[in-house]
Amino acid sequence: MCENEDGSIEIEVQITHIMEIKPLVFYYLPHIKVIEPSSLADDILAEMERYIKEIRG
């Protein structure tokens, strides 16, 4: 873990399955941002877009 000058922190984790991290990311939205891997960031964004589209009708 490292703290940036703006007060934000970066946390590095190792996982064996994507579902070990996705629920944690969603729990902390909007206070969290996936930096890497970009495939996870893209997946989170796609799920959020599907959800917003669904609730807006």
LONU-618479 format. One record per atom (N, C-alpha, C, O): residue in one letter; x, y, z. Coordinates in steps of 0.02 Angstrom, whole numbers, plus 50000, padded with zeros to 5 digits. Each point is the difference from the previous one (the first is absolute). Layout:
! LONU-618479
aXYZ ...
//
This chain:
! LONU-618479
m500434994150000 m499575005950000 m500455006250000 m500505000250036 c499325004749924 c500375006350001 c499515005849998 c499474999649968 e500725005750065 e499575006050001 e500285005149951 e500605001349999 n498965001649961 n500195005049952 n499985007050031 n499725000950055 e500575003949911 e500025006850026 e499305003050010 e499915004350044 d499604993549916 d499325002750006 d499604996650055 d499415001650009 g500904993850028 g499664996750055 g499694993349980 g499784996350044 s500205002349892 s499734993549978 s500514994550014 s500595001450010 i499184992549990 i500464994450011 i499924994949945 i499474999449969 e501064997050018 e500004994549952 e500104993650038 e500464999450041 i499124995749944 i500044993550033 i500094994749946 i499644999949950 e500844995850060 e500134994649953 e499794993450032 e500194998650057 v499414997549907 v499774993650025 v500124994649948 v500025001349940 q500064992650084 q500054994249955 q499384995850011 q499804998550057 i499894999549888 i499394996050004 i500084993849956 i500434999749956 t499154995350057 t499994994049958 t499394999749956 t499994996249951 h499505007950064 h499395000149960 h499725007150001 h500035003350052 i499714998949893 i499745006849993 i499475001750052 i499945005850021 m499674989250000 m499475001350050 m500275001050070 m499625001350047 e501034998249961 e500305001750065 e500075007550008 e500045002550056 i499975001249889 i500125007250004 i499405004249977 i499895005450027 k499724992149925 k499455004149974 k499505002250053 k499825005950000 p499944989850044 p499535002450051 p500305005550045 p499655004550021 l500994995049992 l500345005150041 l500025006749963 l499895005250030 v500264994549906 v500015006249960 v499315003250001 v499945006050012 f499544990149974 f499325002750000 f499795002850068 f499645004950004 y500594991950049 y499835002350067 y500265007050013 y499675004150032 y500934997449943 y500315006450014 y499875005449947 y500245005650007 l499384992849941 l499825005149952 l499595005450034 l499584998350042 p500525008049944 p500445003049951 p500685002150028 p500335004349970 h499874992950084 h500625002150033 h500614995949980 h500525000550032 i499414995549916 i500544995649979 i500065000349924 i499505001049965 k501104998050011 k500124999849928 k500484994449984 k500544999550031 v499284996349922 v500454994649979 v500495002949950 v499815002849949 i500834996650067 i500535002649956 i500254994449954 i500085001149940 e500054993250087 e500234994249962 e499704993850030 e499875000050061 p500014994949903 p500074999549928 p499445003749965 p499445000650026 s500705001849915 s499505003849962 s499404995649983 s499445002649993 s500664990950000 s499434995549986 s499505000150057 s499404999649988 l500835000750074 l499555000550057 l499655006750001 l499395000350012 a500985005149975 a499695006649997 a499465000349946 a499475002750012 d500674994449930 d499514999849946 d499394995950019 d499445001949983 d500664992550051 d499464995750021 d499555003650051 d499384999649995 i500925003850053 i499625003850050 i499585005349965 i499415000950015 l500905002849939 l499655005349963 l499424997149960 l499455002950000 a500664991649966 a499464996949960 a499424997850045 a499425001049981 e500734996150076 e499464998050046 e499615006050025 e499394999850006 m500975005750010 m499665006050023 m499565002949945 m499445002250014 e500814997949924 e499605002649944 e499384995749988 e499465002849988 r500604990650016 r499414995649993 r499505001350054 r499395000249988 y500845000750073 y499565001350057 y499635006649991 y499395000350009 i500975004949972 i499675006649990 i499504999749944 i499455002750006 k500724993949940 k499534999349943 k499384996350023 k499445001849981 e500644992950060 e499444996150023 e499535004050045 e499394999649993 i500895004250053 i499565003750047 i499685006149968 i499485002350023 r500825000249924 r499695005749965 r499474997949950 r499605004049977 g500404989650008 g499484997349955 g500205000849930 g499634998049955 
//
